[in-house]
Amino acid sequence: MRIVSAIAFMAALPCASAALARQPYLLIPGTFEKGRQPDGNSIILDAPEGVIVIDTGRHDRQQEKILAAAKSLGKPIAAIINTHWHLDHTGGNQEIRAAFPNVRIIASNAVLGALNGFLKDSREGAEEYLAGGKAPADVESDIRADFAAMDDRADLVPSDPVTRSGRRVIAGRALDINLASYAATEGDVWVYDPRTRTVFAGDLVTAFAPFLDTACVAGWKRALDRIEAIPFTSLVPGHGDVMNRAQFRKWRIAFTHFVDCRGTKDECIAAWKRDAAPFLAPLGSQSVDGLLGYYLDARLRNPDRNRYCPPVKRP
């Protein structure tokens, strides 16, 4: 378990408290640093009976801010909603539950297949990489933290599984908890807050590039159809800045053009960068070309491209 810095914890309190006083949720932005594993966005919701956290990130600085927000509200964290099992959204579950052992985990059961499939395979590759002795210290630290998260199945497997869509009252706050099967993962959970007309989309919307590692494109398109049918005014993606409805539609068009692209690799990458240009600015000088090229080769144009569509191929 990573140790949370008390200094950083206390320094974050005033900002978190002020932000929660001004708006119906607190967004703790994720990270996407060159050469490092990312953190997804984390959301703090103030509920009558405690704090609800949507996604816990990967690195300790993300959990420091989450715990600081709860402290600023003077309430325990009552529930974690994991939008999906990718470790940049679930890796902090252990730290949050260490501070609040009674926290409920609300998520799909897709993590069970991932632990015996994708995550197992990824771990084997990472162990081989570490054995080569060439991993930088910060990268090795990230990898070993991921190993610790994988080993701690009790903090990844949901205590309150999401098996269908419907309204739930969580810590006294009513939220629509939606299940998208075979989309970005085998089971994506996205949240709609009808009181504030806000969608928390997880990686069904990822501003600068769709993460297609475990995706079923057909199911992902259906999930975006369902989101668009909701009368939301604001959408928080799994990575990137908050979107309004018009921005979501623009991103959705970019997504569809990319996954359906039949041009050359360079043409498809250029089309994404054109269609998704408003969402790339926060990356600064970083390039998504390599990531998009990998997805074109390994997922979209691979004979095994439907591997994560039903029925999923198990090892």
QUIWOJO-V891944 format. One record per pair of residues at least 12 apart in sequence whose C-alpha atoms are under 6 Angstrom apart, sorted by the first residue. I is the first residue (numbers start at 1). J is the second residue. Records with the same first field share a line. If there is no record, write none. Layout:
# QUIWOJO-V891944
I=J ; J
This chain:
# QUIWOJO-V891944
4=64
9=64 ; 68
12=68
13=68 ; 72
16=69
17=72
25=44 ; 45
26=43 ; 44
27=43
28=41 ; 42
29=41
38=88
39=57 ; 58 ; 88
40=57 ; 88 ; 89 ; 238 ; 239
41=238 ; 239
42=54 ; 55 ; 56
47=171 ; 172 ; 173
48=172
49=171 ; 172
50=75 ; 76 ; 77 ; 78 ; 171
51=77 ; 78
52=78 ; 79 ; 80
53=80
54=80 ; 81 ; 82
55=82 ; 89
56=89 ; 90 ; 92 ; 93
57=88 ; 89 ; 90 ; 91 ; 92
58=88 ; 91 ; 92
78=103
79=103 ; 104 ; 105
80=105
81=105 ; 106 ; 107
82=107
83=188 ; 189 ; 190 ; 202
84=188
85=111
91=149
93=155
94=155
104=159
105=158 ; 159 ; 160
106=158 ; 160 ; 161
107=158 ; 161 ; 162
108=161 ; 162 ; 187
110=186 ; 187
164=179
165=177 ; 178 ; 179
175=193
176=191 ; 192
177=191
178=190
180=223
182=216 ; 219 ; 309
183=215 ; 216 ; 219 ; 220
184=215 ; 220
185=214 ; 215
197=232 ; 233
198=232 ; 234 ; 235
199=235
200=235 ; 236
201=237
202=237 ; 238
203=238
205=237
206=237 ; 238 ; 239
207=239 ; 240 ; 279
208=279 ; 280
215=308
216=308 ; 309
233=245
254=275 ; 276
258=272
